[in-house]
Amino acid sequence: MIWYPYQQMKTMNEPYEIVDAEGVYLYTKGGKKMIDSISSWWSTIHGYKHPVLTEAIVTQAEKFSHVMLGGLTHEPVKRLADKLEKWLPGDLDYCFFSDSGSVAVEVALKMALQYHVNKGDKERIGILSLTNSYHGDTFKAMEAGDDEDYHFVLEAFGENDNVVHIPTEIDALEAAFSRYHASLNSFIVEPLLQGAGGMLMYDISFLQRARELCDKYDVLLIFDEVATGFGRTGNRFVADLVQPDILILGKALTGGYIGHAATVTNHKVYDAFYSDDPDKALMHGPTFMGNPLACSVALKSIELFEKEDYMSRIARITEIMHREMDGFTDPRIKEIRIMGGCICIEVKDSRDLKGFREFAYEHGVFNRPFLSYMYAMVPYVITEEQLVHVLEVMKKWFD
């Protein structure tokens, strides 16, 4: 029996069984055709069954599907590392690959701690993070996060004094650094857009000030761009605006075709591990890191992103969202937020979204609201007509 995610198995709704998918559409066993308005958890930016991406996987599979990176290497992983080194801003040049965003977060937090240990400082065991943050469901990622709806299991361990959460306010940021800087090894953020915390959006000035304070106190700045990367905020990466010491990529890295992630560091971080001393090595190694199928499809995904000018597509998606949603009101709505390829309608009472999943399904849209948030993060290949239909279904719910 399948144990499904984020569900009480006893009371869950029956999931829709998918038998085919193409472009922005999912096709169910019951013959329903629906637009995937959340891009399979924000990852399938090119839509489904893209011939270029499919060919990349098939071509590589005919050679070999996987070899370990322990003592071995291969062309796809070398090419992807080279591409990211050239493509990412500044000196974010060193790629450690893993098989999921959560694991990539674990790697980043481990790197940040060991960075200071390798420099002779074992006292910096603290992490600064944001209120309402989410960084994954593995244990250290849960500790860094701040979302009781996902991580209430940590109550069994009691409050962790080594993790401090602050709101996205510069005064709170400065106060935290003033008080805790000597014990902090890192500050981890979802830059500009906090996903599972409720599609919360904040200003770049907060990150600019964070960069200054991290530089001043030798605290590593970590950007978790698993969800925000590849254009979702309207920026290619938020790291293009403010450069972190460690950048975490996942989800859209492979166009949503295969699970894969990367933890990318700058020279300062890498150099703290580069030594004749074996104790300074990063002792971490996921089995499927650098999987050649994933690397091959990631390379083609990036190629499509560049060649087909996805940043212009995203700007057009943002424009249509504003055109269709600006001025839309309802007494049940608390706020409508739009950023890049994301729209969120936050309601005042979560009960006002009960039944929306089924309503959207009947109107040809797959959507999965959570808590008080109805949102869409559409594939970038969506047409204007398809996007307008998604937005009309969201508005129609409030009729």
C-alpha positions as CSV (number, residue, x, y, z in Angstrom):
1,M,0.0,0.0,0.0
2,I,1.2,3.5,-0.9
3,W,1.8,5.9,2.1
4,Y,1.1,9.3,0.6
5,P,2.8,12.6,1.6
6,Y,1.3,15.2,3.9
7,Q,-1.9,13.2,4.4
8,Q,-3.8,11.5,7.2
9,M,-4.2,8.2,5.4
10,K,-7.4,7.3,7.2
11,T,-9.3,10.4,6.1
12,M,-7.5,11.5,2.9
13,N,-9.3,12.2,-0.4
14,E,-8.7,9.7,-3.2
15,P,-5.8,10.9,-5.3
16,Y,-6.4,11.4,-9.0
17,E,-4.7,8.6,-11.0
18,I,-2.7,10.0,-13.9
19,V,-2.3,7.9,-17.1
20,D,-0.7,10.4,-19.4
21,A,0.6,14.0,-19.4
22,E,1.7,16.4,-22.1
23,G,2.5,20.1,-22.1
24,V,0.6,21.7,-19.2
25,Y,-2.0,18.9,-19.1
26,L,-2.5,15.9,-16.9
27,Y,-4.9,13.1,-18.1
28,T,-6.7,11.0,-15.5
29,K,-7.8,7.4,-15.5
30,G,-11.3,8.7,-15.5
31,G,-10.8,10.6,-18.8
32,K,-10.4,14.1,-17.3
33,K,-8.0,16.6,-18.8
34,M,-6.7,19.2,-16.4
35,I,-4.1,22.0,-16.4
36,D,-1.4,21.4,-13.8
37,S,-1.4,24.8,-12.1
38,I,1.3,23.9,-9.6
39,S,3.8,22.3,-11.9
40,S,4.2,19.1,-9.8
41,W,5.3,20.9,-6.7
42,W,6.9,23.8,-8.7
43,S,9.3,21.7,-10.8
44,T,7.9,21.0,-14.3
45,I,8.8,24.3,-15.8
46,H,8.8,23.0,-19.4
47,G,5.6,21.0,-18.9
48,Y,5.3,17.3,-19.5
49,K,6.6,15.0,-22.3
50,H,8.9,17.6,-23.7
51,P,10.6,15.9,-26.7
52,V,14.0,17.4,-26.0
53,L,14.1,16.4,-22.4
54,T,12.7,12.9,-23.1
55,E,15.4,12.4,-25.8
56,A,18.2,13.4,-23.4
57,I,17.1,10.7,-20.9
58,V,16.7,8.0,-23.5
59,T,20.0,8.8,-25.2
60,Q,21.9,8.6,-21.9
61,A,20.0,5.5,-20.7
62,E,21.2,3.7,-23.8
63,K,24.8,4.2,-22.5
64,F,24.3,3.8,-18.7
65,S,21.7,5.0,-16.2
66,H,23.9,5.3,-13.2
67,V,27.4,5.0,-11.8
68,M,28.5,6.1,-8.4
69,L,30.8,9.2,-8.0
70,G,33.0,7.4,-5.4
71,G,36.1,6.7,-7.4
72,L,34.3,7.1,-10.8
73,T,33.1,10.1,-12.9
74,H,31.3,10.6,-16.2
75,E,30.8,13.2,-18.9
76,P,27.2,14.3,-18.0
77,V,28.2,15.3,-14.4
78,K,31.3,17.1,-15.6
79,R,29.4,19.0,-18.2
80,L,26.7,20.0,-15.7
81,A,29.2,21.2,-13.1
82,D,31.0,23.2,-15.8
83,K,27.7,24.7,-17.0
84,L,26.6,25.7,-13.5
85,E,30.1,27.2,-12.9
86,K,29.7,29.4,-15.9
87,W,26.0,30.1,-15.5
88,L,25.8,31.0,-11.9
89,P,26.9,34.4,-10.6
90,G,30.2,35.4,-9.1
91,D,32.4,32.6,-7.8
92,L,29.7,30.0,-7.1
93,D,31.9,27.4,-8.8
94,Y,31.9,24.2,-6.7
95,C,28.9,21.8,-7.1
96,F,28.1,19.0,-4.7
97,F,25.3,17.0,-6.2
98,S,22.6,15.0,-4.3
99,D,19.2,13.4,-5.0
100,S,16.7,15.9,-3.5
101,G,16.3,19.4,-2.2
102,S,16.1,18.3,1.5
103,V,19.4,16.4,1.2
104,A,21.0,19.4,-0.5
105,V,19.9,21.5,2.5
106,E,21.4,19.0,4.9
107,V,24.7,19.2,2.9
108,A,24.7,23.0,3.0
109,L,24.1,23.1,6.8
110,K,26.8,20.4,7.3
111,M,29.2,22.4,5.1
112,A,28.5,25.6,7.1
113,L,29.2,23.9,10.4
114,Q,32.4,22.2,9.2
115,Y,33.6,25.3,7.5
116,H,34.1,26.9,10.9
117,V,35.3,23.6,12.5
118,N,38.0,23.3,9.8
119,K,39.0,26.9,10.6
120,G,39.4,25.9,14.2
121,D,36.2,27.3,15.6
122,K,33.9,24.6,17.2
123,E,31.7,27.1,19.0
124,R,29.7,28.2,16.0
125,I,26.9,25.7,16.2
126,G,24.0,28.1,15.7
127,I,21.8,28.7,12.7
128,L,19.8,31.8,11.9
129,S,16.6,31.2,9.8
130,L,13.3,33.0,9.0
131,T,10.0,32.8,10.7
132,N,7.6,30.6,8.6
133,S,10.5,29.1,6.7
134,Y,10.5,25.7,5.1
135,H,13.7,23.8,4.0
136,G,12.6,20.2,3.7
137,D,11.5,17.3,5.9
138,T,14.8,15.7,6.9
139,F,15.7,16.4,10.5
140,K,18.3,19.2,10.2
141,A,16.2,20.8,7.5
142,M,13.2,20.6,9.8
143,E,15.2,22.3,12.6
144,A,16.2,25.1,10.3
145,G,12.6,25.5,9.2
146,D,9.8,27.1,11.2
147,D,6.6,25.5,10.1
148,E,4.7,23.6,12.8
149,D,2.2,22.3,10.3
150,Y,4.9,20.2,8.8
151,H,7.4,19.8,11.6
152,F,5.3,19.4,14.8
153,V,7.1,16.0,15.4
154,L,10.1,18.0,16.6
155,E,8.1,18.9,19.7
156,A,9.3,15.6,21.1
157,F,12.8,17.0,21.2
158,G,11.8,20.3,22.8
159,E,13.0,23.8,21.7
160,N,16.3,23.9,19.9
161,D,18.4,26.7,21.3
162,N,20.8,26.5,18.4
163,V,18.3,27.7,15.8
164,V,17.0,31.3,15.9
165,H,14.1,32.4,13.7
166,I,13.4,36.0,12.8
167,P,10.8,37.8,10.7
168,T,11.9,39.4,7.4
169,E,12.4,42.8,9.0
170,I,15.8,44.6,9.0
171,D,15.5,45.6,12.6
172,A,15.0,42.0,13.7
173,L,17.9,41.0,11.4
174,E,20.3,43.5,13.0
175,A,19.2,42.6,16.5
176,A,19.8,38.9,15.9
177,F,23.3,39.5,14.5
178,S,24.1,41.8,17.4
179,R,23.1,39.2,19.9
180,Y,24.1,35.9,18.3
181,H,26.8,36.5,15.8
182,A,29.6,34.8,17.8
183,S,27.6,31.5,17.8
184,L,26.2,31.5,14.3
185,N,27.7,29.5,11.5
186,S,25.1,30.3,8.9
187,F,22.0,32.2,7.9
188,I,19.7,30.2,5.7
189,V,16.8,31.8,3.7
190,E,14.3,31.1,1.0
191,P,15.1,34.4,-0.8
192,L,12.3,36.8,-1.6
193,L,9.6,34.0,-1.7
194,Q,8.8,31.7,1.2
195,G,6.9,28.8,-0.3
196,A,5.4,26.3,2.1
197,G,5.1,29.0,4.8
198,G,2.4,30.6,2.7
199,M,3.9,32.1,-0.4
200,L,5.2,35.0,1.7
201,M,7.1,37.7,-0.2
202,Y,9.6,40.3,1.0
203,D,12.0,42.9,-0.2
204,I,15.5,42.5,-1.6
205,S,16.8,45.1,0.8
206,F,16.5,42.5,3.6
207,L,18.9,40.2,1.8
208,Q,21.3,43.0,0.9
209,R,21.6,43.9,4.6
210,A,22.0,40.2,5.5
211,R,24.9,40.0,3.1
212,E,26.6,42.9,4.8
213,L,26.1,41.4,8.2
214,C,27.3,38.0,7.2
215,D,30.4,39.5,5.7
216,K,31.1,41.5,8.9
217,Y,30.7,38.5,11.3
218,D,32.0,35.7,9.1
219,V,28.6,34.0,9.0
220,L,27.8,32.0,5.8
221,L,24.8,33.1,3.9
222,I,22.8,30.2,2.4
223,F,20.1,30.7,-0.3
224,D,17.7,27.8,-0.5
225,E,16.6,28.4,-4.1
226,V,15.1,24.9,-4.5
227,A,11.7,26.5,-5.1
228,T,12.7,30.1,-6.1
229,G,15.4,29.3,-8.6
230,F,15.0,29.2,-12.4
231,G,12.8,32.3,-12.6
232,R,10.1,31.6,-10.1
233,T,10.5,35.0,-8.4
234,G,10.8,36.8,-11.7
235,N,14.6,36.7,-11.4
236,R,16.7,34.0,-13.0
237,F,18.1,33.4,-9.5
238,V,17.8,35.7,-6.5
239,A,21.5,35.0,-6.2
240,D,21.9,37.2,-9.3
241,L,20.9,40.1,-7.1
242,V,22.6,39.2,-3.9
243,Q,25.3,36.5,-3.9
244,P,25.2,33.9,-1.2
245,D,28.1,31.8,0.0
246,I,26.1,28.6,-0.6
247,L,23.3,28.2,-3.2
248,I,20.9,25.2,-3.1
249,L,19.2,24.2,-6.3
250,G,16.6,21.4,-7.0
251,K,13.1,21.0,-8.4
252,A,13.4,22.8,-11.8
253,L,17.1,21.9,-12.0
254,T,16.0,18.9,-14.1
255,G,12.9,20.5,-15.5
256,G,11.0,18.3,-13.0
257,Y,11.9,15.1,-14.9
258,I,14.1,13.3,-12.3
259,G,14.9,14.1,-8.6
260,H,18.3,15.8,-8.4
261,A,19.8,18.8,-6.5
262,A,23.0,20.7,-6.1
263,T,24.7,22.5,-3.3
264,V,26.9,25.1,-4.9
265,T,29.6,27.0,-2.9
266,N,32.0,29.9,-3.5
267,H,35.7,29.7,-3.2
268,K,35.8,30.8,0.4
269,V,33.8,27.8,1.5
270,Y,35.5,25.3,-0.8
271,D,39.0,26.4,0.3
272,A,38.2,25.6,3.9
273,F,37.9,22.0,3.0
274,Y,40.7,21.8,0.4
275,S,43.7,20.4,2.4
276,D,46.2,17.7,2.9
277,D,44.4,16.9,6.1
278,P,41.8,14.1,5.5
279,D,39.8,15.2,8.5
280,K,38.9,18.4,6.7
281,A,37.2,16.5,3.8
282,L,33.4,16.7,3.5
283,M,32.4,13.2,4.4
284,H,29.1,13.0,2.6
285,G,28.0,11.0,-0.5
286,P,24.5,10.3,-1.6
287,T,24.3,7.1,-3.7
288,F,22.6,8.8,-6.6
289,M,24.5,12.1,-6.6
290,G,25.5,13.2,-10.1
291,N,23.1,10.6,-11.6
292,P,23.9,10.7,-15.4
293,L,20.2,10.6,-16.4
294,A,19.5,13.6,-14.2
295,C,22.6,15.5,-15.3
296,S,21.8,14.9,-19.0
297,V,18.2,16.2,-18.6
298,A,19.4,19.1,-16.4
299,L,21.8,20.2,-19.2
300,K,19.0,20.2,-21.8
301,S,16.6,21.9,-19.3
302,I,19.1,24.8,-18.9
303,E,19.6,24.9,-22.7
304,L,15.8,25.3,-23.2
305,F,15.6,28.0,-20.5
306,E,18.3,30.0,-22.3
307,K,17.4,29.4,-25.9
308,E,13.6,30.0,-25.5
309,D,14.1,33.1,-23.4
310,Y,12.1,31.9,-20.4
311,M,12.7,35.1,-18.5
312,S,10.5,36.9,-21.0
313,R,7.9,34.2,-20.7
314,I,7.9,34.6,-16.9
315,A,7.6,38.4,-17.2
316,R,4.5,37.8,-19.5
317,I,3.0,35.4,-16.9
318,T,3.5,38.0,-14.2
319,E,1.8,40.7,-16.4
320,I,-1.2,38.5,-17.1
321,M,-1.6,37.6,-13.5
322,H,-1.7,41.3,-12.5
323,R,-4.1,42.1,-15.4
324,E,-6.5,39.4,-14.4
325,M,-6.2,39.6,-10.6
326,D,-5.5,43.2,-9.6
327,G,-8.6,44.7,-8.1
328,F,-10.3,41.4,-7.5
329,T,-11.8,41.3,-4.0
330,D,-14.0,39.2,-1.8
331,P,-14.8,39.5,1.9
332,R,-13.2,36.1,2.5
333,I,-9.8,37.1,1.0
334,K,-7.1,38.5,3.2
335,E,-4.5,39.3,0.5
336,I,-3.5,38.4,-3.1
337,R,0.2,38.2,-3.7
338,I,2.0,38.0,-7.1
339,M,5.7,37.5,-7.7
340,G,7.2,36.2,-10.9
341,G,5.6,32.9,-11.8
342,C,3.7,32.7,-8.5
343,I,0.2,33.9,-7.4
344,C,-1.3,33.3,-3.9
345,I,-4.7,34.1,-2.6
346,E,-4.7,34.0,1.1
347,V,-8.1,33.7,2.8
348,K,-9.0,34.7,6.3
349,D,-10.4,31.3,7.2
350,S,-8.9,28.0,5.9
351,R,-12.5,26.5,5.8
352,D,-13.2,28.8,2.9
353,L,-10.9,26.7,0.7
354,K,-12.5,23.4,1.7
355,G,-13.6,21.6,-1.5
356,F,-11.6,23.8,-3.9
357,R,-9.4,20.9,-5.1
358,E,-12.5,19.1,-6.3
359,F,-14.0,22.3,-7.7
360,A,-10.9,23.0,-9.7
361,Y,-10.8,19.4,-11.0
362,E,-14.4,19.7,-12.3
363,H,-13.3,22.9,-14.1
364,G,-10.2,21.3,-15.7
365,V,-7.5,22.5,-13.4
366,F,-5.4,20.5,-10.9
367,N,-4.8,22.6,-7.8
368,R,-3.8,21.7,-4.3
369,P,-4.5,24.5,-1.8
370,F,-3.0,24.2,1.7
371,L,-4.0,25.8,5.0
372,S,-5.3,29.3,4.1
373,Y,-3.5,29.5,0.7
374,M,-4.8,29.0,-2.8
375,Y,-2.0,29.4,-5.2
376,A,-0.6,28.7,-8.6
377,M,2.9,28.2,-9.9
378,V,2.3,27.3,-13.5
379,P,4.7,25.7,-16.0
380,Y,6.4,28.4,-18.1
381,V,5.2,26.9,-21.3
382,I,1.6,27.8,-20.5
383,T,-0.4,29.8,-23.0
384,E,-2.2,33.0,-22.2
385,E,-5.5,31.3,-22.7
386,Q,-4.6,28.4,-20.4
387,L,-3.3,30.8,-17.7
388,V,-6.4,32.9,-17.9
389,H,-8.5,29.8,-17.4
390,V,-6.5,28.9,-14.3
391,L,-7.1,32.4,-12.8
392,E,-10.8,32.4,-13.8
393,V,-11.3,29.1,-11.9
394,M,-9.6,30.6,-8.8
395,K,-11.9,33.7,-9.0
396,K,-15.0,31.6,-9.8
397,W,-14.6,29.8,-6.5
398,F,-15.5,33.0,-4.7
399,D,-18.6,33.6,-6.8
